[in-house]
Amino acid sequence: MAGANGSNGHIPGPEEMEKVNTHIVTLTRFLTEEQVKHKEATGDFTLLCHALQFSFKSIAYYIRRATLVNLTGLAGSSNTTGDEQKKLDVISNDLFIEAMRSSGKCALLVSEEEEDVIFFKDSKNARYAVACDPIDGSSNLDAGVSVGTIFGIHKLAEGSMGTKEDILKPGTELLAAGFTMYGASAQLVITMKGGSVNGFTLDQALGEFILTHPDMRLPKKRAIYSVNEGNSLYWEDNVKNYFNSLKEATTENGKPYSARYIGSMVADAYRTLLYGGIFAYPADKKSPKGKLRILYECAPMAMVFENAGGQALDSHMKRMLEVVPEHIHDRSGIFMGSYDEIEKVKAFHKLSALGNQLSAANPLATSGGKAKILEKNPDDIVVTACLRTPITKGGKGWFKDTQAADLMAGALQGIIQRSKIDPSLVEDICVGTVLAPGGGATEMRAASLVAGFPETTAVRTLNRQCSSGLQACVDVANQIRTGMIEIGIGAGVESMSTQYGPAAVSEFSELLESHPEAANCKVPMGVLSEQMAKDRGISRASQDAFAAASFQKAVKAQAAGLFHDEIHPLRVKYEDPKSGETKEILVNRDDGVRDGVTAESLGKIRPAFAKDGGIHAGNASQVSDGAAAVLMMKRSTAERLGQTIIGKFVAASIVGVKPLLMGIGPWKAIPKVFELTGINKDDVDIYEINEAFASQCLWCANELGIPQEKINPKGGAIAFGHPLGCTGARQVSTLLYELKRRNQKIGVTSMCVGTGMGMAAVWVAE
């Protein structure tokens, strides 16, 4: 009979027993031994790290139990970067805050989940600042995919009590950094300034992080790449071309690179750290600055990868550790991985940049960057006069009794008076108008004759919804550029008082109604904008704040006379609604600008499109009447005629988006016009973005990373109105005169367009 301890009653001897490793290096032991190496050490850093590892252990515990205790799913709020917070994000953030507070060694904390820096005033002798992403990749939690915590530690400047400047530093100033990945087991990777990279695994039975990967080193090269190719539509050409090149057979083994992408930065980074290759999350047209946060994602990871023998760069091929964040949640693109793989990235980008320079040398090339567009050439399409009428409230303002053609005639007369151009030299006038029956072609031809243009001046109208005025200017510029005409006028007009309403849109046929996307073209813009605001996380409060700022800027500009240069006053007949008396009045200012508007006062207005909505009459563009016109010709023509040059047209873009996402048009159109001109968002001094709705304008600006102070510095359509066909032409004079006043040069005009489009144009002031 077999014995209890084995067959045939054999009892294993000591030499056959499992060998037990008693030389276990825990994280606590590791930190203590490291501390001994530094005579100046006080132990504060070690205590801070103990507090960090407690956070990691706690988060690991809650993640293991998440499904059992219902910790996955949305928590009903958003973090400061606009991402929906998961319940575990909230818990992890709270754990981190409490651990740092109770350690007594942390003076301030930056967390992805907190809008502002958290200062621990009670920790009076604390010498450290910590940045963290409590749970990176939290969108993967419900699927059980590995997520992680990323952290970076800075030391306070000598004598500092803890300020934001103590953490707004490049990664070269990091004292320590690392991450913990929560998967089949919890893996902690940590490195210190000038030190090695060490990996620890959490032993659940002991409750300790055990050193399992000492002195981690990245393989120098490996044919593996990790990137979200779902974003390839928005990548710059050099990025697109680089990753396409990896899919071709290599010269080394005749095989392409392998693609490995998890979708959780910590998991992708850990795999790359172990096996080599490259991980990338490049900036793109959708996120021009990049998507990852510098302080608590890019910089800590860059320190780990560099100390392990690899490299990390931003999307401009700058060393990631040298990038200085402008604010605590500043973003960047990143390329990081094996040393030789990053060298290949650098080489590829250098070749791409050289190719761009060669293209710029081609006189037919359309892009050339800031210096190129600031050059003055005889063939430049220049503006020698631009103006607009006052903009007045639809149905009750000073132009309520004035027909659209009369407004246009007044604006065209103003162009002749200001420029002193011989009207017979103007070969074509293009007028953008949206609501006019029959396209307004007949009355606009008549308006040109009334204004003083001869029968030899041709006239046409066009309708591209809210971008009609801009499209008219672009069409005229292109006519001049191709030699079709020498001098022309791009214009726009709308009388929403007399022509706004259901009659402006014809009924859809059964065929159109049967196509889902086509049927979406007739969904009211307010309704779809309300849904977009909800889907994109644009709060009612942020919309009201943006709208209030528009009113306040317009009030200030009007009081200072900043609209004077662009406005051409009109004498019109006006029927007093109280007395019924008709009289002639001089209209010389916008009548929709209201003083005293605040976010608080707007917050009291009832939503217009949904009971719990955020859009209302106070944070959407006003229904208005007005006209605008822009006189254009080549620089050589202007100089020959002695015309004063106000500015020049550079290029324009037009894009399509889903009809229900009409409001995102500028977000897609602006990067495209940058691509055409070779400039970037920082080259632009002023953005005139039409405020159709505060929600869409705000979302586009935030996504593009445009500073609020550069957007509509004199207010926008929310404050003084949006006569549909007029706005695109109106923005030109608003922009060029303000650039001149500020002694600035480059401006962009842009707008969303009904039924799902966007348009943008680049202008230069002189």
QUIZI-V334636 format. One line per field, one symbol per residue. burial: + if it has 16 or more other ideal C-beta (glycine too) atoms within 10 Angstrom, else -. A space follows every 50 residues. Layout:
burial->???
This chain:
burial->------------------------+++--++--++--------+++++++ +++-++++++-++--+----++------+-----+++++++++-+++-++ +-++++++++++++--+-++--+--+++++++++++++-++----+++++ ++++++-----+---++++++++++++++++++--+++++++----++++ -+-----++++-+--+-++-+++++++---+--+++-+++-++--+---- ------+---++-+++++++++++-+++++++++++++++++++++++++ +++++++++++++++----++-+-+--+++++++++++++++-++--++- -+---+---+------++-+-+++-----+++++++++++++++--++++ ++++++++++++++++-++-+-+--+++++++++++---+--+++-++-- +-+---+-+-+++++++++++++++++-++----+-++++++++++++++ -------------------++---++-++++++--+-+-+-+++++++++ +++++-++---++-++++-+-+-+------------+-+++++---+-+- -++---+++---++++-++++++++++++++++++-++----+-++++++ +++++-+-+++++++++++++++++++++-+-++++++++++++++++++ ++++-+---++++++++++++++++++++++++++++++-----++++++ ++++++++++++++++
